[in-house]
Amino acid sequence: MRTYFIASIVALMMLVAGQTTAQPDPFKVMITEVSWNEPDGLELTNFGPTAQDLSGWCVLWRDASGLHGSLPINVVIGAGESILIVEANPASTPEVPPTVPILERLPVLSTTSEGFAVAVLDDQGTLVDDVAITDTLGFPVTPISAGFRGSARRGQLFPSRSLERIWGLDSDGGTDWTEEVERSFGLESRSSGARSGTDPIQVQPVWINEIDTSPDYVELVNRSGSSLDIVDWYFLVSDAQGAPLRKVAPWPSSFVLTSGAYVVVGDGASPPPEKPATVPYVVLPPAGLLGLSSDELTIGLYDRLGRLVDLLRTIQEATTVVHNHPRAPSWPEDFHGAVPRLLAGDRAFGRTSATMDTNTGGDWRAVNARSMGMPNGGFVGAPGHADAYDVRLNEASGNGITAILNAGVVSANHRYSLLFSLGHLDGQGPFFGLGGEAFLNWIVILSIPPLSGSLDELGSARFDFSPGTAPSGFEMDCMFLVQLPNGLLTKRTVILEFDS
C-alpha cells in the first residue's frame, strides 16, 4: 500500500507558496495538459533541446478534498517528449500514443466541478511550473504559488475533459490555457477551445512593423498610446523550415519606447542609412544573432512575462511555401496566412496600415524601398495570404505525423481535405505549386478519413499517425482546404512542407 507523507507535502506547500517561477523559458519542462475525472492527471512536456532527469521531482495537487502530493516522478524525459502523471488505477486514455509513458504517481483523486491547482517541483523543492483552474462556473481558486497570474477557465464548453496549454507558451498566466472537449494526452495541444482564462496585466500592442533580411533589421513601433519599458522583451526566431527556435533578447536593461515611437534592431554595427537620427538603433551581440535569410521564417515578439505581443510567418522569397515548423508559441488565432516576400528592390516587407491589425499575412506587402524608423511605403506586389486557417503539420514522436487544423467557428462542420505531393518543389510545381500528382492524390484522399472529413463545432480537426508512419527522410508538400458541404472552396493554406 502506498504511503503519502502529509507532513512533507505540507512543508513543500509552505515552501512553494512564496515562490514564483524564473524568467519565462520556452525551452523548459512545462505542464501542457490537465485532466479531471477519468482520469485525474497531467501531461508534462520537455521543450528543451536535451533530455531532462526528473529524479526527485514531484507534483502537488490541491482540490476541495485537500492537498495531495505525488510519489517522486523519477524518469528521464527526452527532448520534445511528453509523459503523463496520473492517479492510481486510472481510467483508460485511448488517445495516448504507445511511446508515451503513463506514470501512476498520484493518489486516487476525485476532482470534479470544484476549482483546483497543480504545481510541479524539482528535486530541490523549487517551483518549475503551476496552474490554477477555476470551478466549472468560472469562479477562481488560489494558486499554489505566488507567481501564477489569474486563472485558467473551464465551464465554457460542455462537456469538457481537459485544459490544454498553448504549445510552448510560458507566461505563468491563465491565458496560456484553452478548454477542450476532447482530451489529447500524449499529443501536441490542439488549442481549438475557449481561451477564456484571465490575466490581470494587459498585453501592450507593440508591432513588428518592417523587416529586412539582407542586412538583418527588425523595426518595432509602439501602438499602445503610452510609454513602455520593454526591458527583458525578446524575440523567438526560426529562420528556415525545421530550424530550431532561438531566443534573441535585445533589451537586458531598461529601454523606454514612447507612444508612437520606433526602434530598429539589427545584426550589424551599421544602422539603416534612411533611419532618422532620433530613432534608436539596437545592435545585437553577437553579430548575426537574428540570422534571417531568404528562406521562410517566423518571428514572435514576447514581453518580459513571456506573453506573445506580435507574430508573423513568411513565405520563402518568391514562392508560396510558408514557414510551418517549429512554431513560435502561439494560439491558432494569433496569426493566419503568410507574409509575402519578393526579390524586388530592398527585398524588405512591411505592414500596410498604421491602425489596423488583422493578425494575418494580409496586413503585409513586400517593400521596394525600405523605410526603417518611418511610416512604411514603397509597396510592391499583392498583400499576403489572409485566409483564417491555421494548420500545424509536423513530425510526431517516433516518426509519426501530426496535423492540427483550426479554421474557427465560422467553418464549423465544413469539409476539410488536403492536396499533397512527395518531395519538395519550393512552390514551383505545376499544380498550385505542388507536383502534378497532387490532384489525383486529392481524389483518393476524399474517401480516406481522417485525411479528409468534417471540422467539428469549433471548426477544428486533427489527425495523428502512429510512430513509424513517416520514415526518416520522408518529405512532402501539402496544401489544406476547407469547403462548404456543397463543395465550394472557402479557405486554403499556402504550401506547408513536412519533413521527417
Secondary structure, DSSP 4 states (H G I P E B T S, - for coil): -----HHHHHHHHHHHHT----S--TTSEEEEEEE-SSS-EEEEEE-SSS-EE-TT-EEEEEETTEEEEPPP---EE-TT-EEEEEESSPPP-TTS-TTS-EEEEEPP----SS-EEEEEE-TTS-EEEEEEE--TT------SSSS-BS-B--SSSSS--EEEE-TT---SBGGGEEEESS--TTS-----S------SSPPP-EEEEEEEETTEEEEEEE-SSS-EE-TT-EEEEE-STTPPPEEE---SS--EE-TT-EEEEESSSSPPTTS-TTS-EEEPSSTTSS---SS--EEEEE-TTS-EEEEEEBBPTTSSBBP-SSPPS--GGG-BSBB---SSTT-EEEES-SS---SBGGGEEEESS--TTS----EES---B----EEEEEEETTTEEEEEEE--GGGTT-EEEEEEEES--TT-BTBTBB-TTHHHHHHHHTTSTTTSEE--TTSEEEEEEPTTSS-TT-EEEEEEEEE-TT--EEEE--BEEEE-
